[in-house]
Amino acid sequence: MTRLTTEQNFLLSRVYAKGWNAARSHAMGMGKAPVNPHAADPEKSRWAEGHDGALDYYRKGPKFISHRAGAAKP
Protein backbone atom coordinates (compact mmCIF):
# COMPACT_ATOMS: atom_id res chain seq x y z
CA MET A 1 0.00 0.00 0.00
CA THR A 2 1.31 3.42 -0.93
CA ARG A 3 1.66 6.01 1.82
CA LEU A 4 -0.28 9.18 1.26
CA THR A 5 1.12 12.64 1.87
CA THR A 6 -0.38 14.96 4.44
CA GLU A 7 -2.00 16.96 1.65
CA GLN A 8 -3.51 13.84 0.05
CA ASN A 9 -4.91 12.74 3.42
CA PHE A 10 -6.43 16.17 3.93
CA LEU A 11 -8.04 16.16 0.48
CA LEU A 12 -9.46 12.69 1.06
CA SER A 13 -10.89 13.84 4.39
CA ARG A 14 -12.76 16.55 2.48
CA VAL A 15 -14.08 13.94 0.03
CA TYR A 16 -15.28 11.85 3.00
CA ALA A 17 -17.01 14.93 4.44
CA LYS A 18 -18.75 15.64 1.15
CA GLY A 19 -20.11 12.08 1.11
CA TRP A 20 -21.25 12.47 4.73
CA ASN A 21 -22.93 15.80 4.01
CA ALA A 22 -24.68 14.42 0.93
CA ALA A 23 -26.19 11.58 2.98
CA ARG A 24 -27.13 13.94 5.82
CA SER A 25 -28.90 16.31 3.44
CA HIS A 26 -30.81 13.44 1.90
CA ALA A 27 -31.72 12.01 5.33
CA MET A 28 -33.11 15.41 6.33
CA GLY A 29 -35.31 15.48 3.23
CA MET A 30 -33.26 18.04 1.37
CA GLY A 31 -33.02 16.70 -2.16
CA LYS A 32 -32.90 13.44 -4.03
CA ALA A 33 -30.61 10.50 -3.31
CA PRO A 34 -27.01 11.55 -3.91
CA VAL A 35 -24.80 9.94 -6.53
CA ASN A 36 -21.08 9.50 -5.98
CA PRO A 37 -19.44 12.16 -8.18
CA HIS A 38 -16.06 10.42 -8.24
CA ALA A 39 -15.15 7.93 -10.96
CA ALA A 40 -11.93 6.49 -9.57
CA ASP A 41 -10.38 5.39 -6.28
CA PRO A 42 -9.32 6.49 -3.75
CA GLU A 43 -11.81 9.37 -3.97
CA LYS A 44 -14.71 7.14 -5.02
CA SER A 45 -14.31 4.76 -2.10
CA ARG A 46 -13.66 7.57 0.41
CA TRP A 47 -16.84 9.41 -0.64
CA ALA A 48 -18.80 6.15 -0.34
CA GLU A 49 -17.29 5.53 3.10
CA GLY A 50 -18.45 8.96 4.29
CA HIS A 51 -21.89 8.50 2.74
CA ASP A 52 -22.36 5.05 4.27
CA GLY A 53 -21.05 6.23 7.63
CA ALA A 54 -23.59 9.03 7.75
CA LEU A 55 -26.46 6.74 6.76
CA ASP A 56 -25.45 4.34 9.53
CA TYR A 57 -25.18 7.21 12.02
CA TYR A 58 -28.58 8.67 11.17
CA ARG A 59 -30.26 5.24 11.26
CA LYS A 60 -28.71 3.97 14.50
CA GLY A 61 -27.50 7.09 16.30
CA PRO A 62 -24.00 7.81 17.59
CA LYS A 63 -21.80 4.91 18.65
CA PHE A 64 -21.04 4.53 22.34
CA ILE A 65 -17.40 3.79 23.00
CA SER A 66 -17.40 2.01 26.36
CA HIS A 67 -13.65 2.27 27.08
CA ARG A 68 -13.95 6.07 26.96
CA ALA A 69 -16.85 6.26 29.38
CA GLY A 70 -14.58 6.55 32.39
CA ALA A 71 -12.10 8.89 30.75
CA ALA A 72 -13.75 12.15 31.78
CA LYS A 73 -13.04 13.26 35.33
CA PRO A 74 -15.49 15.51 37.13
C-alpha positions as a printed NumPy array, in Angstrom:
array([[  0.   ,   0.   ,   0.   ],
       [  1.311,   3.424,  -0.93 ],
       [  1.664,   6.01 ,   1.824],
       [ -0.282,   9.182,   1.257],
       [  1.117,  12.636,   1.866],
       [ -0.385,  14.957,   4.441],
       [ -1.998,  16.964,   1.649],
       [ -3.507,  13.842,   0.05 ],
       [ -4.906,  12.735,   3.418],
       [ -6.431,  16.165,   3.935],
       [ -8.037,  16.165,   0.483],
       [ -9.463,  12.688,   1.063],
       [-10.885,  13.845,   4.395],
       [-12.759,  16.555,   2.481],
       [-14.083,  13.944,   0.027],
       [-15.277,  11.847,   3.005],
       [-17.009,  14.93 ,   4.441],
       [-18.749,  15.638,   1.15 ],
       [-20.114,  12.078,   1.112],
       [-21.249,  12.473,   4.733],
       [-22.93 ,  15.796,   4.01 ],
       [-24.683,  14.42 ,   0.932],
       [-26.188,  11.578,   2.982],
       [-27.129,  13.937,   5.82 ],
       [-28.9  ,  16.315,   3.444],
       [-30.805,  13.438,   1.901],
       [-31.721,  12.009,   5.328],
       [-33.111,  15.406,   6.33 ],
       [-35.306,  15.475,   3.228],
       [-33.255,  18.037,   1.366],
       [-33.02 ,  16.703,  -2.164],
       [-32.9  ,  13.442,  -4.026],
       [-30.615,  10.497,  -3.307],
       [-27.005,  11.548,  -3.91 ],
       [-24.798,   9.938,  -6.532],
       [-21.076,   9.503,  -5.983],
       [-19.435,  12.163,  -8.184],
       [-16.058,  10.417,  -8.243],
       [-15.154,   7.934, -10.963],
       [-11.928,   6.485,  -9.565],
       [-10.382,   5.391,  -6.281],
       [ -9.321,   6.487,  -3.748],
       [-11.814,   9.371,  -3.968],
       [-14.715,   7.14 ,  -5.022],
       [-14.313,   4.758,  -2.105],
       [-13.657,   7.566,   0.415],
       [-16.842,   9.406,  -0.638],
       [-18.8  ,   6.148,  -0.341],
       [-17.29 ,   5.527,   3.101],
       [-18.452,   8.962,   4.292],
       [-21.888,   8.502,   2.744],
       [-22.362,   5.054,   4.265],
       [-21.046,   6.23 ,   7.632],
       [-23.594,   9.033,   7.751],
       [-26.456,   6.738,   6.758],
       [-25.45 ,   4.341,   9.529],
       [-25.181,   7.207,  12.021],
       [-28.578,   8.669,  11.172],
       [-30.264,   5.242,  11.262],
       [-28.714,   3.973,  14.499],
       [-27.5  ,   7.086,  16.295],
       [-23.999,   7.81 ,  17.595],
       [-21.803,   4.914,  18.651],
       [-21.045,   4.533,  22.345],
       [-17.397,   3.792,  22.997],
       [-17.396,   2.013,  26.357],
       [-13.649,   2.268,  27.076],
       [-13.952,   6.068,  26.957],
       [-16.854,   6.26 ,  29.377],
       [-14.583,   6.55 ,  32.393],
       [-12.097,   8.893,  30.745],
       [-13.754,  12.145,  31.783],
       [-13.036,  13.258,  35.327],
       [-15.486,  15.509,  37.134]])
